[in-house]
């Protein structure tokens, strides 16, 4: 038992993600966007009218708050857990330079630090989604935390029938960096200044106990750009999205 625990503790975020995918019978592939490569995990489940695509949070761009990480891959990829918990067929789209691609050109630390929501990142995600989404199939784009920022930025640039759902989303990165005393994300786009078009159906889910992306960020976005705001009084940034996700998702469809 001790050996198993120690092995799990020493494994890399990439290895843990692959093990999670294997345990939940998710298939794995790589999709090339423009200009980045993206790790993709697919789940086969109940069919849905919409193609469900999940984008995850920022992972670990910094170590101890001051050293740039060599690998930003999330240690606990909550969006991947949400997808696995849901009964529907879905796709998890990895962010540029995550999941083993940090050393692959054109990756550089700026793409998981100051430019994590930058133009190149957004465009590469759009390129990957376009390949995954055949014949402009209706799309449900689900973004958690920083993935919510990217999902919002991406949704406004996609054509067709788009439904956007953010979970504990970072929808005002300027307010967020100021709140936490972080360096400004100077090379990134700010969702609150780059709103999705009016044709995108938007639903933003917030936990009232969230101290990472507090409710004010999403409520300010919704007040300015519209959409539906749903509050969960007992939820924080991590708890209790995964445990309740199947019921939450059904209420959104």
Secondary structure, DSSP 8 states (H G I E B T S, - for coil): -HHHHHHHHHS-HHHHHHHHHHHTT-EEEEEE-SS-EEEEEEE--B--SSEEEEE-----SEETTTEE-S----SS-HHHHHHHHSSB-EEEE--TT-TT-TTSTT--GGGGTTTTTSHHHHHHHHHHHHHHSGGG--EEEEEETHHHHHHHHHHTT--SSEEEEEES----HHHHHHHHT----TTS--GGGS---TTSEEEEEEETT-SSS-HHHHHHHHHHH--EEEEETT--SSTTHHHHHHHHHHHH-
